[in-house]
């Protein structure tokens, strides 16, 4: 391109025209476009045809925007206007678009100081502004994500770790409010100065390597008091577009409740473990449905004849001699059902020095349940009663032998007494005859006691025999009542027999039960004058009741009345003699016949004894 370098006007026009900076010159109060270079025409989306038009004619879309008004102020005041990133709506390619400019409106004055034109210099910063907007939107989105996050999150900026953002969860963890935002971390949380967190943050800031903390203890101030809290947390470096670390993101989860609950559980478990180990009674704890031995104290290990190596093994593996015995099956049922199991004098075969021996135990399997009611373990407590059982057997054997040996001479003495009574009565000596008769009555009592002892030994040995027959129940009861009525002149035995049922049981044994009920009713109601006997049918059973109006039995003692050798306690023992075997024998007879036996009583108001048999 050939130019005349001496022609300064031409040179000036060329420089303006080819400048990459948008330049325009607006002349007069109506702002006629005198100069508009290529760059400004491109920015407007116009061509050179707009030169000579007023600015409003060339760009009608400026109507409603502030630029014409600003130009007027510059023209009138002579004061330049300068702005950064001013927003302008311009129609380009037929579409209204948004642009941003750094611009200057500079007034041009004549020799009299009067403004005759305004020079417009502009720089299109649309891409830069759009980029900033995107960054800002991204930051706002990120900040909103922080506030909406279901975990505690915060941003610490710079080497001083200024608290730029912290959502409500993180502020709650720190036990602070939003007033700490904008403060340095150690200003907002001065209590962590001597704790490891500032050093960890600096390591992350300097190395760019995240730090992960698990169940970490922190001492934080709350209501003027330092308390211990526990957290899982992450310190993650925050980087700029050049990959330079500019801060640290904090992500935390407060697990104080879980840690303290677990520690409390561990302490409780440790106390429980010590209690089990120190318990003088053989005690063990089993877990899972496989019955794994979790704890077993020394007493239980001695009972099993094992050492601590069985801990952690299943019962089947640890004590193989239990195979074929009921215990492991019972334990599994307790684990599945959650129902405790108790047994008295249960026989078990255990290995001692390599050979199986029989032992007897009283034991309980107690299920332990969690908060949801699910069984997580079984507590086993046992008492070795082998010696007591052996003594009981020896006692029963002795009683059996003694009772059997006593029966023959007592029977002979009874026969002699009856013959002697008849002889003396025939001689006319009634006084001596009555004395012999009383001796016969005492012999009857002695015979009854011997019979009871024999029955007990048979029950203990499992040798009590039963000979069931069909018979009318009410008729048999009436016969027993009639017999017992002859033995008492003080009591009237009233009957209300309405079962109208036949039963198939041992008639003699059931008669023995009824006799015991009636004799007890007579014995324990010495101040009363009546006894009520009733029978009825219900739900496939015939039920008999014998009610007296005597001393009664307290609620606390009623569960003992069917025990072996139980007698009325206190001073009344001497008033109501006996071995305390009658109700025990009656209970065993009824149970062996597949029936039920029970008592209802109130102290001082009398008692009602019941038994029920299947029709």
C-alpha positions in Angstrom: 0.0 0.0 0.0 1.5 3.3 -1.1 0.9 6.2 1.3 2.1 9.8 1.4 4.0 9.9 4.7 3.9 13.7 4.5 0.2 13.6 4.6 -0.4 13.4 8.3 -4.2 13.4 8.0 -4.1 10.4 5.7 -1.7 8.6 8.1 -3.9 9.4 11.0 -7.0 8.1 9.2 -5.2 4.9 8.3 -4.1 4.3 11.9 -7.6 4.7 13.2 -9.1 2.6 10.5 -6.7 -0.3 11.0 -6.7 -0.2 14.8 -8.0 -3.3 16.5 -9.5 -1.1 19.2 -13.0 0.0 18.4 -12.9 3.8 17.8 -15.8 6.2 17.0 -16.2 9.9 16.8 -19.6 11.5 17.4 -20.0 15.1 16.4 -22.6 17.6 17.8 -25.4 17.3 20.2 -27.1 14.7 18.1 -24.0 12.6 18.0 -23.5 12.2 14.3 -21.1 9.4 13.5 -18.1 11.2 11.9 -15.6 8.4 12.3 -16.2 4.6 12.9 -13.3 2.2 12.3 -13.6 -1.4 11.2 -13.4 -2.7 14.8 -16.3 -0.6 16.1 -18.4 -1.3 13.0 -17.7 -5.1 13.6 -18.7 -4.7 17.3 -21.9 -3.0 16.2 -22.6 -5.5 13.5 -22.9 -2.7 10.9 -21.1 -1.5 7.8 -19.7 2.0 6.7 -23.2 3.1 5.6 -23.9 4.2 9.2 -21.2 6.9 9.0 -23.0 10.2 8.8 -26.0 8.9 10.7 -26.7 9.9 14.3 -25.9 7.2 16.8 -29.6 6.7 17.6 -30.3 6.2 13.8 -27.5 3.8 13.4 -28.1 1.8 16.5 -31.8 2.1 17.5 -31.4 -0.7 19.9 -29.6 1.7 22.2 -33.0 3.2 23.1 -33.7 2.3 26.7 -30.0 1.7 27.4 -27.9 4.3 29.4 -25.3 5.1 26.7 -27.0 8.1 24.9 -27.7 9.7 28.3 -24.1 9.3 29.4 -22.9 10.8 26.1 -25.2 13.8 26.7 -23.7 14.3 30.1 -20.1 14.1 28.7 -21.1 16.6 26.0 -22.7 19.0 28.4 -20.2 18.8 31.2 -17.0 18.2 29.3 -16.1 15.5 31.8 -14.9 12.2 30.4 -16.7 8.9 31.2 -14.8 5.7 31.7 -16.3 2.3 32.6 -15.2 -1.4 32.9 -17.2 -4.3 31.6 -20.2 -2.2 30.7 -23.1 -4.3 29.4 -24.6 -3.4 26.0 -27.5 -5.0 24.0 -26.7 -4.9 20.3 -28.5 -6.4 17.3 -26.0 -8.4 15.4 -26.8 -10.7 12.5 -30.4 -9.9 13.1 -30.2 -11.2 16.7 -30.2 -9.1 19.9 -27.0 -10.1 21.7 -25.3 -9.1 24.9 -21.8 -7.7 24.9 -19.4 -6.2 27.5 -17.0 -3.4 26.9 -14.3 -1.4 28.7 -15.0 2.0 27.2 -14.0 5.7 27.4 -16.2 8.7 26.3 -13.6 11.5 25.9 -15.0 15.1 25.1 -13.1 17.0 22.3 -13.1 20.8 22.8 -12.4 23.7 20.4 -10.1 26.7 21.2 -12.9 28.2 23.2 -13.2 25.1 25.4 -16.5 24.2 24.0 -17.2 20.5 23.3 -17.8 19.9 19.7 -17.5 16.0 19.6 -17.0 12.9 21.8 -14.3 10.3 21.0 -15.4 6.7 21.9 -12.6 4.2 22.6 -13.8 0.7 23.5 -12.4 -2.8 24.2 -14.7 -5.8 23.7 -14.3 -7.9 26.9 -17.4 -10.1 26.3 -15.5 -13.4 26.3 -13.7 -12.4 29.5 -16.9 -11.3 31.2 -18.7 -14.5 30.1 -15.9 -16.6 31.4 -16.1 -14.7 34.8 -19.8 -15.3 34.9 -19.3 -19.0 34.2 -16.7 -19.1 37.0 -19.0 -17.2 39.3 -22.0 -19.5 38.5 -19.7 -22.5 39.0 -18.6 -21.1 42.3 -22.2 -20.4 43.4 -23.2 -23.8 42.3 -20.3 -25.3 44.2 -21.1 -23.2 47.2 -24.8 -24.3 47.0 -23.7 -27.9 46.8 -21.7 -27.4 49.9 -24.7 -26.0 51.8 -27.0 -28.7 50.4 -24.6 -31.6 51.0 -25.8 -34.2 53.5 -22.4 -34.2 55.2 -20.3 -31.4 56.9 -18.3 -29.5 54.3 -16.2 -26.3 54.4 -13.5 -24.4 52.4 -10.4 -23.0 54.0 -8.4 -20.6 51.8 -4.8 -19.7 51.8 -1.9 -20.7 54.1 -3.8 -19.0 57.0 -6.8 -21.2 56.3 -9.4 -18.5 56.2 -12.9 -20.0 56.7 -14.4 -19.1 53.3 -17.4 -21.4 53.5 -18.9 -23.8 56.0 -22.3 -25.4 55.8 -24.6 -25.8 58.8 -23.5 -29.3 59.5 -19.8 -28.3 59.8 -20.7 -25.3 61.9 -22.7 -27.7 64.2 -19.7 -30.1 64.4 -17.4 -27.1 65.3 -20.1 -25.9 67.8 -19.9 -22.5 66.1 -22.2 -20.1 64.2 -21.7 -18.2 60.9 -19.9 -15.4 62.7 -16.6 -17.3 62.2 -16.9 -17.1 58.4 -14.1 -14.9 57.1 -11.9 -15.6 60.1 -8.7 -17.6 60.1 -9.3 -21.1 61.4 -7.3 -20.6 64.6 -9.3 -17.4 65.2 -12.6 -19.2 64.8 -11.5 -22.3 66.7 -8.7 -21.3 69.0 -9.1 -24.5 71.1 -7.5 -26.6 68.3 -4.2 -24.7 68.5 -2.4 -27.4 70.4 -4.2 -30.2 68.6 -2.8 -31.9 65.4 -5.3 -30.4 62.9 -3.4 -27.2 62.0 -0.3 -29.2 61.2 -2.3 -31.7 59.1 -3.9 -28.9 57.2 -0.5 -27.3 56.4 0.8 -30.7 55.2 -2.1 -31.0 52.8 -1.7 -27.4 51.7 2.0 -27.7 51.0 2.1 -31.3 49.5 -1.3 -31.4 47.8 -1.8 -34.9 49.2 -5.2 -35.5 50.9 -5.4 -36.6 54.5 -8.0 -39.1 55.8 -8.8 -39.4 59.5 -10.8 -42.1 61.1 -12.4 -42.0 64.6 -10.1 -39.0 65.4 -10.7 -37.3 68.7 -11.0 -33.5 68.8 -11.5 -31.3 71.9 -14.0 -28.6 71.0 -15.5 -25.8 73.1 -19.2 -26.0 73.7 -21.0 -23.7 76.2 -17.7 -22.6 77.6 -16.5 -26.2 78.2 -14.1 -28.4 76.3 -15.5 -31.8 75.4 -14.3 -34.8 73.5 -15.8 -35.5 70.1 -14.9 -38.1 67.4 -14.9 -37.7 63.6 -14.2 -39.4 60.3 -12.8 -36.6 58.1 -11.0 -35.7 54.9 -8.7 -32.8 54.2 -8.7 -32.4 50.4 -6.5 -29.8 48.5 -8.4 -27.2 46.4 -6.5 -26.2 43.2 -6.8 -23.3 40.8 -6.7 -23.6 36.9 -2.9 -23.8 37.1 -3.1 -26.8 39.5 -1.8 -24.7 42.3 -3.2 -25.5 45.8 -5.2 -22.5 47.0 -7.0 -24.0 50.0 -8.3 -27.1 51.7 -11.7 -28.6 51.6 -12.9 -30.1 54.9 -15.4 -33.0 54.8 -16.3 -34.4 58.2 -18.8 -36.9 59.8 -19.5 -36.7 63.6 -19.4 -40.2 65.0 -19.1 -39.2 68.6 -22.3 -41.1 69.6 -21.2 -44.3 67.8 -17.7 -44.2 69.3 -18.9 -43.5 72.8 -21.6 -46.1 72.5 -19.1 -48.6 71.2 -16.6 -47.8 74.0 -19.4 -48.0 76.6 -20.4 -51.4 75.1 -16.8 -52.5 75.2 -16.5 -51.5 78.9 -19.8 -53.2 79.6 -18.6 -56.3 77.7 -15.3 -56.2 79.6 -17.2 -56.0 82.9 -19.5 -58.8 81.8 -16.5 -60.9 80.8 -14.8 -60.3 84.1 -18.1 -61.2 85.9 -18.3 -64.4 84.0 -14.6 -65.3 84.6 -14.9 -64.4 88.3 -18.2 -66.2 88.8 -17.7 -69.3 91.1 -20.5 -71.0 89.2 -19.6 -72.7 85.9 -20.6 -70.1 83.3 -20.2 -69.8 79.5 -21.3 -67.5 76.7 -22.2 -68.9 73.2 -22.7 -66.9 70.0 -24.4 -67.6 66.6 -26.7 -70.4 65.8 -23.6 -72.6 65.4 -23.1 -72.3 69.2 -19.6 -70.9 69.1 -17.9 -70.7 72.6 -17.2 -67.0 73.1 -16.4 -67.2 76.9 -16.0 -70.0 79.3 -14.7 -69.5 82.9 -12.3 -71.8 84.6 -15.2 -73.6 86.5 -16.9 -74.4 83.2 -13.6 -75.6 81.6 -13.1 -77.9 84.6 -16.6 -79.2 84.3 -16.0 -80.0 80.6 -12.4 -81.3 81.4 -11.1 -78.9 78.7 -8.7 -76.0 78.5 -8.9 -72.5 77.0 -8.2 -73.9 73.4 -11.9 -74.6 73.1 -12.7 -70.8 73.0 -13.8 -69.8 69.5 -14.8 -73.3 68.5 -18.3 -74.7 68.1 -19.7 -76.9 70.8 -19.8 -79.8 68.4 -16.1 -79.5 67.7 -14.9 -78.5 71.2 -16.9 -81.2 73.1 -17.5 -84.0 70.7 -18.8 -86.3 73.4 -22.0 -84.3 73.5 -23.0 -85.8 70.1 -26.2 -87.8 70.6 -27.1 -85.9 73.8 -29.8 -83.2 73.8 -27.8 -80.1 74.8 -26.6 -78.7 71.5 -30.0 -79.1 70.0 -31.6 -77.3 72.9 -29.1 -74.5 72.6 -29.9 -74.0 68.9 -33.6 -74.0 69.7 -33.0 -71.3 72.4 -31.1 -69.2 69.8 -33.9 -69.6 67.2 -36.8 -69.0 69.5 -35.4 -66.7 72.1 -37.1 -68.8 74.9 -34.9 -69.6 77.9 -34.5 -73.2 78.9 -34.0 -74.5 82.5 -33.5 -78.1 83.7 -32.9 -79.7 87.1 -30.9 -82.8 87.7 -30.2 -83.3 84.0 -27.9 -86.2 83.3 -24.9 -85.6 80.9 -22.1 -87.8 79.8 -18.8 -86.0 79.8 -15.2 -87.2 79.1 -12.9 -87.4 82.1 -9.4 -88.5 81.5 -10.5 -90.0 78.2 -13.5 -92.0 79.5 -17.2 -91.1 79.6 -18.8 -90.5 83.0 -22.3 -89.6 84.1 -22.9 -86.2 85.8 -26.1 -84.4 86.8 -26.6 -80.7 86.5 -29.1 -77.9 87.3 -28.6 -75.4 84.4 -30.1 -72.5 82.5 -29.7 -71.4 78.9 -30.6 -67.7 78.9 -30.9 -65.9 75.5 -29.4 -62.4 75.3 -31.2 -60.0 73.0 -30.2 -56.8 71.3 -32.3 -53.6 71.0 -34.3 -55.1 68.2 -35.1 -58.2 70.2 -32.9 -60.5 68.2 -30.9 -63.1 70.1 -27.2 -62.5 69.7 -25.8 -64.8 72.4 -26.8 -67.4 75.0 -25.6 -67.3 78.6 -25.1 -70.7 80.2 -25.0 -71.1 84.0 -24.7 -74.6 85.6 -24.5 -76.3 89.0 -23.0 -79.7 89.3 -25.5 -81.7 91.5 -24.0 -85.1 90.9 -23.2 -85.6 94.5 -26.6 -84.6 95.6 -28.2 -86.9 93.0 -26.1 -89.8 94.2 -27.0 -89.0 97.8 -30.7 -88.8 96.8 -30.4 -92.2 95.1 -28.7 -93.7 98.2 -31.5 -92.2 100.3 -34.2 -93.5 98.0 -32.6 -96.9 98.1 -32.4 -96.8 101.8 -36.0 -95.7 102.1 -37.1 -98.4 99.7 -35.2 -101.1 101.7 -36.3 -99.8 105.1 -39.9 -99.4 104.0 -40.0 -102.9 102.6 -38.4 -104.4 105.7 -40.8 -102.4 108.0 -43.9 -103.5 106.1 -43.7 -107.1 107.1 -43.3 -106.7 110.9 -45.9 -103.8 110.9 -48.4 -106.0 109.1 -47.8 -108.8 111.6 -48.1 -106.4 114.6 -51.4 -105.0 113.1 -52.7 -108.5 112.8 -51.8 -109.4 116.4 -53.4 -106.1 117.6 -56.7 -106.9 115.9 -56.7 -110.4 117.4 -55.8 -109.0 120.8 -58.6 -106.4 120.6 -61.2 -109.0 119.9 -60.0 -111.3 122.7 -60.0 -108.5 125.3 -63.4 -107.2 124.1 -64.7 -110.8 124.4 -63.5 -110.8 128.0 -65.5 -107.7 128.6 -62.6 -105.3 129.3 -63.7 -102.4 127.1 -61.0 -100.0 128.4 -58.2 -102.2 127.4 -59.9 -103.0 124.1 -60.2 -99.3 123.2 -56.5 -98.8 124.0 -55.6 -101.7 121.6 -58.0 -100.1 119.0 -56.1 -96.8 119.3 -52.9 -98.8 118.8 -54.4 -100.2 115.6 -55.2 -96.7 114.4 -51.6 -95.7 114.9 -50.5 -98.8 113.1 -52.7 -97.7 110.2 -51.0 -94.4 110.1 -47.6 -96.1 110.2 -48.7 -98.4 107.4 -49.7 -95.3 105.3 -46.4 -93.6 105.9 -44.5 -96.8 104.9 -46.7 -96.9 101.8 -45.9 -93.3 100.9 -42.1 -94.0 101.3 -42.4 -97.0 99.0 -44.3 -95.0 96.4 -41.6 -92.3 96.5 -38.9 -94.8 95.9 -40.9 -96.3 93.0 -41.4 -92.8 91.5 -37.7 -92.0 91.8 -36.7 -95.3 90.2 -39.4 -95.0 87.6 -41.0 -98.2 88.7 -44.4 -97.1 89.8 -46.9 -99.3 87.9 -50.2 -98.2 86.5 -53.1 -100.5 85.5 -55.7 -98.4 83.7 -59.4 -99.5 83.5 -62.6 -97.8 82.3 -64.9 -96.6 85.0 -67.5 -94.0 85.9 -65.6 -91.1 87.5 -68.4 -89.6 89.6 -69.4 -93.0 91.0 -65.8 -93.7 92.1 -65.5 -90.2 93.7 -68.7 -90.8 95.7 -67.4 -94.1 97.0 -64.2 -92.4 98.2 -66.2 -89.6 99.8 -68.4 -92.1 101.6 -65.4 -94.0 103.0 -63.7 -90.8 104.2 -67.0 -89.5 105.8 -66.7 -92.5 108.3 -63.3 -91.1 109.5 -64.6 -87.7 110.6 -67.5 -86.8 112.7 -66.6 -83.0 112.7 -66.8 -82.4 108.9 -69.7 -82.8 106.5 -68.3 -83.6 103.1 -70.7 -82.0 100.5 -70.6 -83.3 96.9 -71.7 -81.8 93.6 -70.6 -84.4 91.0 -71.6 -83.4 87.5 -68.9 -84.6 85.2 -71.0 -87.6 83.9 -67.8 -88.9 82.4 -65.9 -92.2 82.0 -62.1 -92.2 82.3 -59.4 -94.7 81.4 -56.8 -94.5 84.2 -55.5 -96.5 87.2 -58.6 -96.5 89.5 -56.6 -97.3 92.6 -54.0 -94.7 92.0 -56.6 -91.9 91.3 -58.4 -93.1 94.4 -55.2 -92.6 96.3 -55.1 -88.9 95.0 -58.7 -88.3 96.1 -58.0 -89.8 99.5 -55.0 -87.5 99.9 -57.0 -84.4 98.9 -59.8 -85.3 101.4 -57.5 -86.3 104.3 -55.6 -83.0 103.9 -58.8 -81.0 103.8 -59.9 -82.7 107.1 -56.4 -82.2 108.6 -55.9 -78.5 107.7 -59.4 -77.3 108.6 -59.8 -78.3 112.2 -61.8 -75.2 113.0 -64.3 -75.7 110.1 -67.1 -78.2 109.8 -67.6 -78.7 106.0 -65.7 -79.7 102.9 -66.9 -79.3 99.3 -66.2 -81.8 96.6 -67.2 -81.1 93.0 -66.6 -82.5 89.5 -67.4 -81.2 86.1 -66.4 -81.7 82.5 -64.6 -79.1 80.4 -62.6 -79.1 77.1 -62.3 -82.9 77.0 -61.3 -83.2 80.6 -62.9 -84.2 83.8 -62.0 -81.9 86.7 -62.2 -82.7 90.4 -62.0 -80.0 93.1 -61.8 -80.4 96.9 -62.3 -77.2 98.9 -61.7 -76.8 102.6 -62.2 -73.8 104.9 -59.0 -74.1 106.9 -55.7 -72.3 107.3 -55.0 -71.8 103.6 -51.6 -71.3 101.9 -49.9 -68.0 101.1 -49.3 -67.0 97.5 -45.5 -67.2 98.0 -45.6 -70.8 99.1 -48.2 -72.3 96.7 -45.6 -73.4 94.2 -44.0 -75.6 96.9 -47.0 -77.7 98.0 -46.4 -80.4 95.4 -42.7 -80.7 96.3 -41.2 -83.7 98.0 -41.2 -83.5 101.8 -42.8 -80.0 101.9 -44.7 -79.4 105.1 -46.5 -76.3 106.6 -43.7 -74.1 108.1 -43.4 -72.5 111.5 -45.1 -73.6 114.7 -47.8 -75.3 112.7 -45.4 -78.2 111.9 -46.2 -79.7 115.2 -49.9 -79.2 114.8 -50.1 -80.9 111.4 -47.7 -83.9 111.4 -46.7 -85.9 108.4 -43.8 -86.5 106.0 -45.0 -84.1 103.3 -45.2 -86.8 100.6 -48.9 -87.1 99.9 -49.3 -84.2 97.5 -45.9 -85.0 95.8 -47.1 -88.6 95.2 -50.5 -87.3 94.1 -48.8 -84.9 91.6 -46.6 -87.7 90.2 -49.6 -90.0 89.8 -51.7 -87.4 88.0 -48.8 -86.4 85.7 -48.1 -90.0 84.8 -51.8 -90.4 83.9 -51.4 -87.4 81.5 -53.4 -85.0 83.7 -52.9 -81.7 85.5 -52.9 -80.8 89.2 -53.0 -77.3 90.9 -54.1 -75.4 93.9 -56.0 -72.1 94.5 -55.7 -70.7 98.0 -55.7 -67.6 100.2 -54.0 -67.6 103.6 -56.6 -67.8 106.4 -59.5 -68.5 103.9 -59.0 -72.1 103.0 -57.7 -74.0 99.9 -59.1 -75.7 96.8 -57.1 -78.5 95.2 -57.8 -79.6 91.7 -56.8 -82.3 89.3 -57.9 -82.9 85.7 -57.9 -86.1 83.6 -58.6 -86.6 80.0 -62.1 -88.0 79.4 
